[in-house]
Amino acid sequence: MRIGAHVRTDSDPIGYGERLGADVVQLFVVDPQSWDKPTPHPATEQILASPIDVVVHSSYQINVASTNNRLRMPSRNAVAQQARAAADLGAFGLVVHGGHVRNDDEMEAGFVNWRKLFERQQDKGGFAVPILIENTAGGNHAMARHFDNIARLWDAVGEYGAGFCLDTCHAWAGGEDLVGVVERIRGITGRIDLVHLNSSRDEFDSGADRHANFAEGTIDPELLTEVCRTADAPVVLETPAEGIADDLAYLREHLG
């Protein structure tokens, strides 16, 4: 089982991972709040030479489900560009949030737009790395908050080899029970390619995406450990930096 963390420093991701004793690190290839086009990472050579695995998280403003052309089209381009940048770093995938639409009437269009992302990229030879769709915490019109909608999403994209990233804080905040969550998601998607193992600052079904360290969060750490144990996938912690070393130590101790 490969366990690691999201990198808080762009300049030395491998050094950060080594200091934590991480097996895997997650990083951005652009400012996550921007529409910037990726440029070569300054630590590319070090990243490629390291035994630490790498996964890339896409920028936050991407929403390929949107029915607004001015948001959806740049989002499609950004996914392709960031997937190419991820491949240049030897990453095993690009994590992309499920996104949302504006109202109930647009839900079906949102799923169709996700399908079109993959259909149109197929004509260009596919994405440079697997796209790992991440479940999200809030929103009444989200593509991937509730598991019934994730099932509808997978009906649209599953045949294209889409991967899945399970975020425990997001599932908890989204109102999905973490007991048996691995089996439930596998029953829908057939796979879990990555786990974002995070506790939450907020109560169950809050809709709030606020991660917490294990000792301070509202999710039982033993339950988080069980998700980690049963998922059989790389695990990345996105918990606050000041407690992430303790979170990793807890996991290693309790996983045996």
C-alpha positions in Angstrom: 0.0 0.0 0.0 1.5 3.3 -1.1 0.7 6.2 1.2 1.6 9.9 0.9 0.4 13.4 0.9 -0.5 16.5 -1.2 2.6 18.6 -1.7 2.5 22.1 -0.2 5.6 23.3 -2.1 5.9 23.5 -5.9 9.7 23.9 -6.0 10.7 20.6 -4.2 7.9 18.1 -4.2 10.1 15.0 -4.0 12.1 16.6 -1.1 8.8 17.2 0.7 7.7 13.6 0.1 11.1 12.3 1.3 10.9 14.3 4.5 7.5 12.7 5.2 8.6 9.3 4.2 5.9 9.3 1.6 5.5 6.6 -1.1 3.3 8.9 -3.3 2.8 12.7 -3.6 0.1 14.7 -5.3 0.9 18.1 -6.8 -0.5 20.8 -9.1 1.0 21.7 -12.5 -0.5 25.2 -12.5 -1.8 27.7 -10.0 -5.0 25.8 -8.9 -7.0 29.1 -9.1 -5.9 30.0 -12.6 -6.5 29.1 -16.2 -2.8 29.1 -16.9 -1.3 26.7 -19.4 1.2 24.4 -17.8 4.9 25.0 -18.3 7.7 22.5 -17.7 8.0 21.7 -13.9 11.3 22.9 -12.5 11.8 19.6 -10.7 10.9 17.3 -13.6 14.2 15.5 -13.7 14.1 14.8 -9.9 10.5 13.7 -10.1 11.1 11.3 -13.0 14.2 9.8 -11.2 12.5 9.3 -7.8 10.8 6.1 -6.7 8.0 8.2 -5.2 4.9 7.9 -7.3 3.2 11.1 -8.5 -0.4 12.0 -9.2 -1.6 15.4 -10.4 -4.6 17.3 -9.1 -6.3 19.6 -11.7 -7.0 23.2 -11.1 -10.1 23.9 -9.1 -12.1 26.1 -11.5 -12.5 23.3 -14.1 -16.1 22.3 -14.6 -16.6 20.1 -17.7 -20.2 19.4 -16.7 -21.2 23.1 -17.1 -23.8 24.1 -19.7 -22.0 27.5 -20.0 -19.8 27.3 -23.1 -17.5 30.0 -21.6 -16.7 27.7 -18.7 -17.1 24.2 -20.3 -14.8 24.8 -23.3 -11.8 26.2 -21.3 -12.4 23.4 -18.9 -12.0 20.7 -21.6 -8.9 22.4 -22.8 -7.4 22.6 -19.3 -8.1 18.9 -18.6 -6.2 17.9 -21.8 -3.3 20.3 -21.1 -2.9 19.3 -17.5 -3.1 15.6 -18.4 -0.3 16.1 -20.8 1.8 17.9 -18.2 1.0 15.1 -15.8 2.3 12.6 -18.3 5.5 14.6 -18.6 6.1 14.0 -14.9 5.3 10.3 -15.1 2.1 10.7 -13.1 -0.3 7.8 -12.9 -3.4 10.1 -13.3 -5.0 13.5 -13.2 -7.7 14.1 -10.5 -10.7 16.1 -11.8 -13.6 17.2 -9.6 -17.0 16.1 -10.8 -18.3 19.6 -11.3 -21.9 20.8 -11.2 -24.7 22.4 -13.1 -27.1 25.2 -12.1 -30.4 23.4 -11.6 -32.2 20.1 -11.8 -33.2 20.6 -15.4 -29.5 20.7 -16.4 -28.4 17.5 -14.6 -28.7 15.2 -17.7 -26.9 17.8 -19.8 -24.1 17.7 -17.2 -23.6 13.9 -17.6 -23.7 14.3 -21.4 -21.0 16.9 -21.2 -18.8 14.6 -19.2 -19.3 12.0 -21.9 -18.4 14.5 -24.6 -15.2 15.3 -22.8 -14.0 11.7 -23.4 -15.7 11.3 -26.8 -13.9 14.3 -28.3 -10.6 13.4 -26.8 -10.8 9.9 -28.2 -10.6 11.5 -31.7 -7.3 13.1 -30.6 -5.8 9.8 -29.3 -7.2 10.0 -25.8 -5.8 11.6 -22.7 -2.1 11.4 -21.9 -2.9 9.9 -18.4 -6.1 8.4 -16.9 -8.7 10.9 -15.7 -9.6 10.2 -12.1 -13.0 11.7 -11.3 -13.3 12.8 -7.7 -16.5 12.8 -5.6 -17.3 16.3 -4.2 -18.7 17.6 -0.9 -21.4 20.1 -1.6 -24.0 21.5 -4.1 -27.5 20.3 -4.9 -26.7 19.9 -8.6 -23.3 18.2 -8.4 -22.4 15.4 -10.7 -20.5 13.4 -8.1 -21.7 14.4 -4.6 -24.3 11.7 -4.1 -23.6 8.1 -5.1 -26.8 7.8 -7.2 -25.5 10.6 -9.4 -22.1 9.0 -9.6 -23.9 6.0 -11.0 -25.5 8.2 -13.6 -22.1 9.7 -14.4 -20.5 6.3 -14.8 -23.3 5.2 -17.2 -22.0 8.1 -19.3 -18.2 7.7 -19.0 -17.4 4.3 -17.7 -16.8 2.8 -21.1 -14.0 5.3 -21.7 -11.9 4.0 -18.9 -12.5 6.9 -16.5 -10.9 6.3 -13.1 -12.2 7.2 -9.7 -10.8 9.1 -6.7 -12.6 8.6 -3.4 -12.4 11.5 -1.0 -13.5 10.6 2.5 -14.1 14.1 3.7 -16.2 14.8 0.6 -18.2 11.7 1.0 -18.9 12.4 4.7 -19.8 16.0 4.0 -21.9 15.0 1.1 -24.0 12.7 3.2 -22.7 9.3 2.2 -22.0 6.8 5.0 -18.3 5.8 5.2 -19.2 2.4 6.6 -18.9 0.1 3.6 -18.1 3.0 1.3 -15.4 1.1 -0.6 -17.8 -1.7 -1.6 -20.5 0.7 -2.5 -18.3 2.8 -4.8 -16.8 -0.3 -6.4 -20.3 -1.6 -7.0 -20.9 1.6 -9.1 -17.6 2.3 -10.8 -15.9 -1.1 -10.6 -12.7 0.6 -9.4 -11.0 2.9 -7.0 -7.8 4.3 -8.4 -6.9 6.8 -5.6 -8.1 7.7 -2.1 -8.0 11.2 -0.6 -8.0 10.2 3.0 -9.1 13.2 5.0 -11.1 13.9 8.1 -13.6 16.8 8.3 -14.0 19.9 10.4 -17.7 19.6 10.0 -20.5 17.2 10.8 -22.0 14.6 8.6 -23.9 15.8 5.5 -22.8 19.4 6.1 -21.9 20.0 2.4 -18.8 21.8 3.6 -15.4 20.9 2.1 -13.1 21.6 5.0 -10.5 19.0 5.7 -9.1 18.2 9.2 -6.3 16.2 10.7 -7.3 12.9 12.1 -7.0 13.9 15.8 -9.2 17.0 15.3 -11.7 15.9 12.8 -15.3 14.6 13.1 -14.6 11.3 11.4 -13.5 8.3 13.5 -9.8 7.7 12.6 -10.5 3.9 12.8 -13.0 4.3 10.1 -10.6 6.2 7.9 -8.0 3.4 8.5 -10.6 0.8 7.4 -11.2 2.8 4.2 -7.5 2.9 3.6 -7.1 -0.8 4.3 -10.0 -2.0 2.1 -9.6 0.3 -0.9 -6.4 -1.3 -2.1 -5.3 1.9 -3.9 -2.7 4.6 -3.4 -3.6 6.9 -0.6 -3.0 10.7 -0.5 -3.6 12.8 2.6 -4.8 16.4 2.0 -5.1 17.2 5.7 -3.6 20.4 7.2 0.2 20.6 6.9 0.9 21.1 10.6 -0.6 17.7 11.4 0.1 15.6 8.3 3.1 13.9 9.7 1.1 12.7 12.7 -1.7 11.5 10.4 0.8 9.4 8.4 2.3 8.0 11.5 -1.2 7.0 12.8 -1.9 5.2 9.5 1.4 3.3 9.5 0.9 2.2 13.1 -2.7 1.1 12.7 -2.3 -0.5 9.3 0.5 -2.7 10.6 
